[in-house]
Every structure is written in C-alpha cells, then in structure tokens.
C-alpha cells in the first residue's frame, strides 16, 4: 500500500499497485469451498501489445513505469 499526497492538497490517497502480467484477455478465478473446487474464466483487458497499438492509433501514449 502506498500513500500519496498531491501538492497543495492536505489529503492523502492510498493506492494499491499490482504488476501487470499478459494473460490473453482471460482471467481465471478459482474458489474453494470445503472439499469442492470451482473455477470461472472471465474476460479481462487485452495484452500490453494490443493496448500499445490501440494507443498509438489514437495518438495516445501508454503509462510506462521503471522498475
């Protein structure tokens, strides 16, 4: 958890950052209830290369972060 304060603002905002991993636009959610296992495949955002091409076509730049 990271706390951020915007200049000239007296409030703190808390952010949760998570590394993005390409996953072919699908997310797998797995649930365990007692002895039973359930899973669901859900649609998600596209891989980075698709997002980058889309932003270039719309003359927008991606947000890039250094590690």
C-alpha positions as CSV (number, residue, x, y, z in Angstrom):
1,X,0.0,0.0,0.0
2,X,1.4,3.4,-1.0
3,X,0.2,6.7,0.4
4,X,0.3,9.7,-1.9
5,X,-0.3,13.4,-1.2
6,X,-1.0,15.7,-4.2
7,X,0.8,19.1,-4.0
8,X,-1.4,21.9,-2.4
9,X,-3.8,19.2,-1.1
10,X,-4.0,18.3,2.5
11,X,-5.5,14.8,1.9
12,X,-3.6,11.6,1.5
13,X,-4.7,9.0,-1.1
14,X,-3.9,5.3,-0.7
15,X,-3.0,3.3,-3.8
16,X,-2.6,-0.4,-4.3
17,X,-0.2,-1.2,-7.2
18,X,0.0,-4.6,-8.8
19,X,2.3,-5.9,-11.5
20,X,0.6,-6.5,-14.8
21,X,1.1,-9.8,-16.5
22,X,-0.1,-10.6,-20.0
23,X,-2.9,-13.2,-19.8
24,X,-4.6,-13.3,-23.3
25,X,-7.7,-11.3,-22.2
26,X,-8.8,-14.0,-19.8
27,X,-8.7,-14.2,-16.1
28,X,-9.1,-17.4,-14.2
29,X,-10.8,-17.2,-10.8
30,X,-10.6,-20.3,-8.6
31,X,-12.8,-20.7,-5.5
32,X,-12.5,-23.4,-2.8
33,X,-15.5,-24.2,-0.6
34,X,-14.8,-27.1,1.8
35,X,-13.9,-30.1,-0.4
36,X,-15.3,-28.5,-3.6
37,X,-13.3,-26.5,-6.2
38,X,-15.0,-24.1,-8.5
39,X,-13.5,-22.0,-11.3
40,X,-14.6,-19.3,-13.7
41,X,-13.0,-17.9,-16.8
42,X,-13.8,-14.2,-17.2
43,X,-12.9,-11.6,-19.9
44,X,-10.3,-9.1,-18.9
45,X,-8.3,-6.3,-20.5
46,X,-6.1,-7.2,-23.5
47,X,-2.4,-7.9,-23.5
48,X,0.0,-5.0,-23.4
49,X,0.9,-5.2,-27.1
50,X,-2.8,-4.7,-28.1
51,X,-3.2,-1.8,-25.7
52,X,0.0,-0.2,-27.0
53,X,-1.1,-0.5,-30.7
54,X,-4.5,0.9,-29.8
55,X,-3.0,3.9,-28.0
56,X,-0.6,4.6,-30.9
57,X,-3.5,4.6,-33.4
58,X,-5.4,7.1,-31.2
59,X,-2.2,9.2,-30.7
60,X,-2.2,8.5,-27.0
61,X,0.8,7.3,-25.0
62,X,0.8,4.4,-22.6
63,X,1.8,4.9,-18.9
64,X,5.3,3.5,-18.5
65,X,6.9,2.8,-15.1
66,X,10.5,2.0,-14.4
67,X,11.2,-0.9,-12.0
